[in-house]
Amino acid sequence: MEIISKSKKKGGPGIKDIKKMNISLLCRWWWKLEHEVGMWQGIVNAKYLRNDNVKLVKHKHDDSPLWSDLL
């Protein structure tokens, strides 16, 4: 996997590690949820947080796959 994800400058094909990209994206969404105000944040707050902090929310069996990954 290390050879495949090497950059072209370092002699690899430059294919990105999807797992790392997914974690990066989820971290970005988490940060936006805590620090920005917008329609997406309002919807998530109303559906899942109910004005609670995202760090205190517990996973439920009927949560969406995206929300489960975010938690």
C-alpha positions as a Markdown table, in Angstrom:
| # | Residue | x | y | z |
|---|---|---|---|---|
| 1 | Met | 0.0 | 0.0 | 0.0 |
| 2 | Glu | 2.9 | 2.4 | 0.7 |
| 3 | Ile | 4.2 | 2.1 | -2.8 |
| 4 | Ile | 0.8 | 2.7 | -4.4 |
| 5 | Ser | 0.2 | 5.8 | -2.3 |
| 6 | Lys | 3.6 | 7.4 | -3.0 |
| 7 | Ser | 3.4 | 10.7 | -4.7 |
| 8 | Lys | 4.5 | 10.9 | -8.4 |
| 9 | Lys | 7.4 | 13.1 | -7.2 |
| 10 | Lys | 8.7 | 10.2 | -5.1 |
| 11 | Gly | 8.3 | 7.6 | -7.9 |
| 12 | Gly | 4.8 | 6.3 | -7.1 |
| 13 | Pro | 1.6 | 6.4 | -9.1 |
| 14 | Gly | 0.2 | 9.1 | -6.8 |
| 15 | Ile | -3.0 | 7.2 | -5.8 |
| 16 | Lys | -4.4 | 8.6 | -2.6 |
| 17 | Asp | -5.1 | 6.4 | 0.5 |
| 18 | Ile | -8.9 | 6.4 | 0.6 |
| 19 | Lys | -9.1 | 5.5 | 4.3 |
| 20 | Lys | -6.9 | 8.6 | 5.2 |
| 21 | Met | -9.0 | 10.8 | 2.9 |
| 22 | Asn | -12.2 | 9.6 | 4.5 |
| 23 | Ile | -10.9 | 10.3 | 8.0 |
| 24 | Ser | -9.8 | 13.7 | 6.9 |
| 25 | Leu | -13.2 | 14.5 | 5.5 |
| 26 | Leu | -15.0 | 13.3 | 8.6 |
| 27 | Cys | -12.7 | 15.5 | 10.8 |
| 28 | Arg | -13.4 | 18.5 | 8.6 |
| 29 | Trp | -17.2 | 17.9 | 8.9 |
| 30 | Trp | -16.8 | 17.5 | 12.7 |
| 31 | Trp | -14.9 | 20.8 | 12.9 |
| 32 | Lys | -17.5 | 22.6 | 10.7 |
| 33 | Leu | -20.2 | 21.2 | 13.0 |
| 34 | Glu | -18.6 | 22.7 | 16.0 |
| 35 | His | -17.3 | 26.0 | 14.6 |
| 36 | Glu | -19.6 | 27.1 | 11.8 |
| 37 | Val | -23.2 | 28.1 | 11.5 |
| 38 | Gly | -25.2 | 27.1 | 8.4 |
| 39 | Met | -28.1 | 25.1 | 7.1 |
| 40 | Trp | -26.3 | 21.7 | 7.4 |
| 41 | Gln | -25.3 | 22.4 | 11.0 |
| 42 | Gly | -28.9 | 23.5 | 11.8 |
| 43 | Ile | -30.3 | 20.3 | 10.4 |
| 44 | Val | -27.8 | 18.1 | 12.3 |
| 45 | Asn | -28.3 | 20.0 | 15.5 |
| 46 | Ala | -32.1 | 19.6 | 15.3 |
| 47 | Lys | -32.0 | 15.9 | 14.4 |
| 48 | Tyr | -29.1 | 14.6 | 16.4 |
| 49 | Leu | -27.7 | 17.1 | 18.9 |
| 50 | Arg | -30.7 | 18.9 | 20.3 |
| 51 | Asn | -28.4 | 21.7 | 21.4 |
| 52 | Asp | -26.0 | 19.3 | 23.0 |
| 53 | Asn | -22.2 | 19.1 | 22.3 |
| 54 | Val | -21.3 | 16.6 | 19.6 |
| 55 | Lys | -18.7 | 15.1 | 21.9 |
| 56 | Leu | -21.4 | 14.0 | 24.3 |
| 57 | Val | -23.8 | 12.4 | 21.8 |
| 58 | Lys | -24.1 | 8.6 | 21.9 |
| 59 | His | -24.6 | 6.4 | 18.9 |
| 60 | Lys | -28.1 | 5.0 | 18.3 |
| 61 | His | -29.0 | 2.0 | 16.1 |
| 62 | Asp | -31.2 | 4.1 | 13.8 |
| 63 | Asp | -28.5 | 6.8 | 13.1 |
| 64 | Ser | -27.6 | 7.4 | 9.5 |
| 65 | Pro | -24.4 | 5.8 | 8.2 |
| 66 | Leu | -22.8 | 9.2 | 7.8 |
| 67 | Trp | -23.7 | 10.2 | 11.3 |
| 68 | Ser | -22.4 | 6.9 | 12.7 |
| 69 | Asp | -19.1 | 7.4 | 10.9 |
| 70 | Leu | -18.8 | 10.9 | 12.2 |
| 71 | Leu | -19.3 | 9.7 | 15.8 |
